[in-house]
Amino acid sequence: MIDRAFAVLRAFDAEHRALPLAGLVQRTGLPRSTALRLARKLTETGALERLDDGRYVIGLRLLEIASLAPRGHGLRAVAMPYLEDLFHVTHQHIVLAVRDGDAATLVERLSAHNASPALFRVGGRMPLTRTGVGLVLLAHAPAEVQEHVLERFEPGHSYDDVRTAENLRRVLAEVRRGGYAIGSQAGPQPHTTAAAPIRDADDVVAAVSVVAPSADFDAAIYVPAVRATARAISRAMNDIRQVG
């Protein structure tokens, strides 16, 4: 029952924010009667809401529950003052993310009005090999996660200088050695990113990055700034842990 309920919730994404019952059936593969029963029960609990036209949307009850996640809103609450400082220095996209399996989940993003178009939404999943925060998180992931991603790596699924699995392995080693990741893509929207790890004690629990149009990217400013931000958030998290 729990698996099927989560199948209904996972039917919603950025392109499918509101779904009729037929859409739930199509996207979950569940029988119509099962999808209807689960949708009604989830609506009763507040996990879903039903619009006047009969379509379903994610309910506010899920936001209330999700706000308790320490790797989500808890991390965001600690990091936000430092993310805002980094934003005021760069006036570009500032991204905070955590690893969830073989992808990254975007916890927070700050963006200037004139920044380049954002590619990912808060709460959305981001590829580990095609984002700066993803490369940092992958570089510090367990060996079995790294090997899983390396075995399935395909050309064109990372930054422009990462064309093979061996390129990616070299980049991950450089990230661990240097303490930050940097990558550029020529299109469709040319951009460059610098990212650094956030640590809780000795464990990398998140990553922060600045993403800017490649023509505006200044490594001499952005790399030290994002590393300083990551260290400041790490210290704040460690202080909270010691007090707790």
ABEGO torsion letter per residue (X at the ends): XAAAAAAAAAABBAABABBBAAAAAAAAGBBAAAAAAAAAAAAAAGABBBBAAGBBBBBAAAAAAAAABAABAAAAAAAAAAAAAAAAAAGBBBBBBBBBEABBBBABBBBBAABBBBABBBGBBBBAAABAAAAAAAAABBAAAAAAAAAABBBGABBAABABAAAAAAAAAAAAAAGBBBBBBAOABBBBBBBBBBBBEABBABBBBBBBBAAABBAAAAAAAAAAAAAAAAAAAAAAAAAX
